[in-house]
Amino acid sequence: MAFGADELSVLRRALAVALHPAPLPNEDVRACLALAESVDEAVREAGRLRAFLQADLARYREALPGSLTGYLELLQDALAAGYRPRPDDLAALRALRGNPVAAALLDRCRRLADRSVRAHLTGVPAATAPAPRTRLLALPGGRAADEPAKEPREPRKPREPHEPRRPERPEKDRPMPKPSEVFPPRRRPAPPPEERAAG
């Protein structure tokens, strides 16, 4: 997920308020809520995209071996997005292991499946997609209530703009050169000598 310049500005202000609670203007509150809604929509969109990718992967898997290249590309994309291979994927890859890409994917999928099974047996969850985010509520007081009130710093005064340096002027005694002196005119090429025909 990438943030634009405006969203980063809102995020910075929200984090500053979270670290040092202070009353916020209404426009900042609206901007924070709009950013939270945008993040929620991005998470929902990622879930829809993940569901579409899994359905597409199932369609390609059912059409094997005719859809070999498409299936392998989709499976690589899905694994990069956090997809955990299913038994159907492992069975399909075993049938296709004559292909070097399929054999490499089979090894990768086996390792991921082993990690997933071990995590399930030990009770430690394997790394998966994050759970949907819950709304954060600000409570009055917080950490700032324990600390003594600090005096606000005075904003820095802007420096006086200094005048730009002017280029040094040539001495008054020396006249300004004419353009013809700086850029001499081009000389026309001499016409070729005429040859006389012997007659």
Sine and cosine of phi, psi and omega as CSV:
sin_phi,cos_phi,sin_psi,cos_psi,sin_omega,cos_omega
0.00,0.00,0.76,-0.65,-0.01,-1.00
-0.91,-0.42,0.60,-0.80,0.02,-1.00
-0.95,-0.30,0.57,-0.82,0.09,-1.00
-0.99,0.11,0.05,-1.00,-0.04,-1.00
-0.89,0.46,-0.68,0.73,0.00,-1.00
-0.91,0.42,-0.67,0.74,-0.02,-1.00
-0.91,0.41,-0.62,0.78,0.04,-1.00
-0.91,0.42,-0.60,0.80,0.04,-1.00
-0.89,0.46,-0.71,0.71,0.03,-1.00
-0.90,0.44,-0.67,0.74,-0.01,-1.00
-0.90,0.44,-0.67,0.74,0.04,-1.00
-0.87,0.49,-0.71,0.70,0.01,-1.00
-0.89,0.45,-0.66,0.75,-0.01,-1.00
-0.91,0.42,-0.64,0.76,0.03,-1.00
-0.93,0.37,-0.61,0.79,0.05,-1.00
-0.89,0.45,-0.65,0.76,0.02,-1.00
-0.93,0.37,-0.60,0.80,0.02,-1.00
-0.91,0.42,-0.59,0.81,0.00,-1.00
-0.98,0.19,-0.60,0.80,-0.02,-1.00
-0.77,-0.64,0.99,0.10,-0.08,-1.00
-0.84,0.54,0.71,-0.70,0.05,-1.00
-0.41,-0.91,0.41,-0.91,0.04,-1.00
-0.88,0.47,0.62,-0.78,-0.02,-1.00
-0.95,-0.31,0.57,-0.82,0.15,-0.99
-0.92,0.38,0.42,-0.91,-0.04,-1.00
-0.85,0.53,-0.61,0.80,-0.04,-1.00
-0.92,0.39,-0.56,0.83,0.05,-1.00
-0.93,0.36,-0.63,0.78,0.04,-1.00
-0.89,0.46,-0.70,0.71,0.02,-1.00
-0.89,0.45,-0.64,0.77,0.00,-1.00
-0.90,0.43,-0.65,0.76,0.03,-1.00
-0.90,0.43,-0.67,0.74,0.02,-1.00
-0.92,0.40,-0.62,0.78,0.03,-1.00
-0.91,0.42,-0.63,0.78,0.04,-1.00
-0.91,0.41,-0.67,0.74,0.03,-1.00
-0.88,0.48,-0.65,0.76,0.03,-1.00
-0.91,0.41,-0.63,0.78,0.04,-1.00
-0.90,0.44,-0.66,0.75,0.02,-1.00
-0.91,0.41,-0.67,0.75,0.03,-1.00
-0.87,0.48,-0.67,0.74,0.02,-1.00
-0.91,0.42,-0.62,0.78,0.04,-1.00
-0.90,0.43,-0.62,0.79,0.03,-1.00
-0.92,0.39,-0.67,0.74,0.04,-1.00
-0.89,0.45,-0.65,0.76,0.01,-1.00
-0.90,0.43,-0.62,0.78,0.04,-1.00
-0.90,0.44,-0.61,0.79,0.05,-1.00
-0.91,0.42,-0.67,0.74,0.04,-1.00
-0.90,0.43,-0.66,0.75,0.01,-1.00
-0.90,0.43,-0.65,0.76,0.03,-1.00
-0.89,0.45,-0.68,0.74,0.02,-1.00
-0.90,0.44,-0.66,0.75,0.03,-1.00
-0.89,0.45,-0.68,0.74,-0.02,-1.00
-0.89,0.45,-0.65,0.76,0.01,-1.00
-0.92,0.38,-0.64,0.77,0.04,-1.00
-0.91,0.41,-0.65,0.76,0.03,-1.00
-0.90,0.44,-0.65,0.76,0.02,-1.00
-0.89,0.45,-0.65,0.76,0.02,-1.00
-0.90,0.43,-0.65,0.76,0.03,-1.00
-0.89,0.46,-0.71,0.71,0.01,-1.00
-0.91,0.41,-0.63,0.78,-0.01,-1.00
-0.90,0.45,-0.64,0.77,0.01,-1.00
-0.93,0.37,-0.45,0.89,-0.04,-1.00
-1.00,-0.02,0.10,0.99,0.01,-1.00
-0.90,0.43,0.47,-0.88,0.02,1.00
-1.00,0.07,-0.02,1.00,-0.04,-1.00
-0.91,0.41,-0.43,0.90,-0.06,-1.00
-0.96,-0.30,0.55,0.83,-0.12,-0.99
-0.82,0.57,-0.82,0.57,-0.09,-1.00
-0.91,0.42,-0.67,0.74,0.02,-1.00
-0.90,0.44,-0.65,0.76,0.00,-1.00
-0.90,0.43,-0.70,0.72,-0.03,-1.00
-0.91,0.42,-0.65,0.76,0.04,-1.00
-0.90,0.43,-0.71,0.70,0.01,-1.00
-0.89,0.45,-0.64,0.77,0.00,-1.00
-0.91,0.42,-0.65,0.76,0.05,-1.00
-0.89,0.47,-0.69,0.72,0.03,-1.00
-0.89,0.46,-0.67,0.74,-0.02,-1.00
-0.91,0.41,-0.66,0.75,0.03,-1.00
-0.90,0.43,-0.62,0.79,0.04,-1.00
-0.91,0.42,-0.49,0.87,0.00,-1.00
-1.00,0.06,0.05,1.00,0.06,-1.00
0.98,-0.20,0.18,0.98,0.01,-1.00
-0.93,0.36,0.69,-0.72,0.08,-1.00
-0.99,-0.13,0.83,-0.55,-0.05,-1.00
-0.89,0.46,0.62,-0.79,0.01,-1.00
-0.99,-0.14,0.22,-0.98,0.04,-1.00
-0.84,0.54,-0.57,0.82,0.04,-1.00
-0.88,0.47,-0.62,0.78,0.01,-1.00
-0.91,0.41,-0.69,0.72,0.00,-1.00
-0.90,0.44,-0.65,0.76,0.02,-1.00
-0.91,0.42,-0.68,0.74,0.00,-1.00
-0.90,0.44,-0.67,0.75,-0.01,-1.00
-0.93,0.37,-0.57,0.82,0.06,-1.00
-0.89,0.46,-0.64,0.77,0.00,-1.00
-0.93,0.36,-0.43,0.90,-0.06,-1.00
-0.97,-0.24,0.21,0.98,-0.15,-0.99
-0.92,0.40,-0.09,1.00,0.12,-0.99
-0.92,0.39,-0.43,0.90,0.06,-1.00
-0.99,0.14,0.77,-0.64,-0.05,-1.00
-0.88,0.48,-0.60,0.80,0.02,-1.00
-0.92,0.39,-0.67,0.74,0.02,-1.00
-0.91,0.43,-0.62,0.79,0.02,-1.00
-0.90,0.43,-0.67,0.74,0.03,-1.00
-0.91,0.41,-0.65,0.76,0.05,-1.00
-0.91,0.42,-0.59,0.81,0.03,-1.00
-0.88,0.47,-0.69,0.72,0.04,-1.00
-0.88,0.48,-0.70,0.71,0.00,-1.00
-0.89,0.45,-0.70,0.71,-0.01,-1.00
-0.91,0.41,-0.60,0.80,0.04,-1.00
-0.89,0.45,-0.69,0.72,0.02,-1.00
-0.88,0.48,-0.70,0.71,0.01,-1.00
-0.90,0.44,-0.66,0.75,0.01,-1.00
-0.91,0.41,-0.64,0.77,0.04,-1.00
-0.88,0.47,-0.71,0.70,0.04,-1.00
-0.87,0.50,-0.67,0.74,-0.02,-1.00
-0.90,0.43,-0.68,0.74,0.01,-1.00
-0.91,0.40,-0.70,0.72,0.02,-1.00
-0.87,0.48,-0.68,0.74,0.01,-1.00
-0.89,0.45,-0.63,0.78,0.02,-1.00
-0.91,0.42,-0.66,0.75,-0.03,-1.00
-0.95,0.32,-0.59,0.80,-0.01,-1.00
-0.99,0.14,-0.25,0.97,-0.01,-1.00
1.00,0.06,-0.01,1.00,0.05,-1.00
-1.00,-0.02,0.88,-0.48,-0.05,-1.00
-0.91,0.42,0.65,-0.76,0.08,-1.00
-0.96,0.27,0.38,-0.92,0.00,-1.00
-0.91,0.42,0.86,-0.51,0.02,-1.00
-0.74,-0.67,-0.11,-0.99,0.04,-1.00
-0.91,0.42,0.57,-0.82,-0.04,-1.00
-0.91,0.42,0.52,-0.86,0.04,-1.00
-0.94,0.34,0.37,-0.93,0.03,-1.00
-0.85,0.53,0.62,-0.79,-0.07,-1.00
-0.97,0.23,0.67,-0.74,0.09,-1.00
-1.00,-0.10,0.40,-0.92,-0.01,-1.00
-0.93,0.37,0.68,-0.73,0.07,-1.00
-1.00,-0.04,0.71,-0.70,0.02,-1.00
-0.92,-0.39,0.73,-0.69,0.04,-1.00
-1.00,0.09,0.76,-0.65,0.03,-1.00
-0.98,-0.21,0.61,-0.79,0.02,-1.00
-0.90,0.44,0.60,-0.80,0.00,-1.00
0.99,-0.12,-1.00,-0.05,0.01,-1.00
0.92,0.38,-0.40,-0.92,-0.04,-1.00
-0.93,0.37,-0.47,0.88,-0.05,-1.00
-0.93,0.36,-0.40,0.92,-0.01,-1.00
-0.93,0.37,-0.47,0.88,-0.01,-1.00
-0.98,0.21,-0.45,0.89,-0.07,-1.00
-1.00,0.01,0.52,-0.85,0.08,-1.00
-0.93,0.37,0.49,-0.87,-0.04,-1.00
-0.92,0.39,0.74,-0.67,0.03,-1.00
-0.99,-0.11,0.56,-0.83,0.05,-1.00
-0.97,0.26,0.68,-0.74,0.00,-1.00
-0.92,0.39,0.62,-0.79,0.03,-1.00
-0.96,0.28,0.53,-0.85,0.07,-1.00
-0.97,0.24,0.67,-0.74,0.04,-1.00
-0.91,0.40,0.57,-0.82,0.01,-1.00
-0.92,0.39,0.62,-0.78,0.04,-1.00
-0.99,0.14,0.65,-0.76,0.02,-1.00
-0.93,0.37,0.58,-0.81,0.02,-1.00
-0.94,0.35,0.48,-0.88,0.05,-1.00
-0.93,0.38,0.75,-0.66,0.03,-1.00
-0.93,0.37,0.73,-0.69,0.03,-1.00
-1.00,-0.04,0.42,-0.91,-0.03,-1.00
-0.96,0.28,0.64,-0.77,0.03,-1.00
-0.93,0.37,0.55,-0.84,0.02,-1.00
-0.93,0.36,0.70,-0.71,0.06,-1.00
-1.00,-0.06,0.58,-0.81,0.02,-1.00
-0.90,0.43,0.57,-0.82,0.01,-1.00
-0.91,0.42,0.67,-0.74,-0.02,-1.00
-1.00,0.03,0.52,-0.85,0.05,-1.00
-0.91,0.41,0.33,-0.94,0.00,-1.00
-0.86,0.52,0.52,-0.86,-0.05,-1.00
-0.92,0.38,-0.50,0.87,-0.07,-1.00
-0.93,0.36,-0.47,0.88,-0.07,-1.00
-1.00,0.03,0.82,-0.57,-0.02,-1.00
-0.97,0.24,0.41,-0.91,0.03,-1.00
-0.94,0.34,0.74,-0.67,-0.01,-1.00
-0.94,0.35,0.52,-0.86,0.04,-1.00
-0.99,0.16,0.44,-0.90,0.03,-1.00
-0.84,0.54,-0.55,0.83,-0.01,-1.00
-0.93,0.37,-0.41,0.91,0.04,-1.00
-0.98,0.18,-0.59,0.81,-0.01,-1.00
-0.97,0.22,-0.69,0.72,0.00,-1.00
-0.89,-0.46,1.00,-0.02,-0.03,-1.00
-0.91,0.42,0.52,-0.85,-0.02,-1.00
-0.92,0.39,0.49,-0.87,0.04,-1.00
-0.96,0.27,0.63,-0.78,0.04,-1.00
-1.00,0.04,0.65,-0.76,0.04,-1.00
-0.97,0.26,0.64,-0.77,0.02,-1.00
-0.92,0.38,0.59,-0.81,0.00,-1.00
-0.93,0.36,0.63,-0.78,0.02,-1.00
-0.92,0.39,0.54,-0.84,-0.01,-1.00
-0.90,0.43,0.57,-0.82,0.01,-1.00
-0.90,0.44,0.65,-0.76,-0.02,-1.00
-0.98,0.22,0.68,-0.73,0.04,-1.00
-0.99,-0.13,0.68,-0.73,0.01,-1.00
-1.00,-0.03,0.71,-0.71,0.02,-1.00
-0.99,0.17,0.70,-0.71,0.02,-1.00
-0.96,0.27,0.77,-0.64,-0.11,-0.99
-0.76,-0.65,0.00,0.00,0.00,0.00
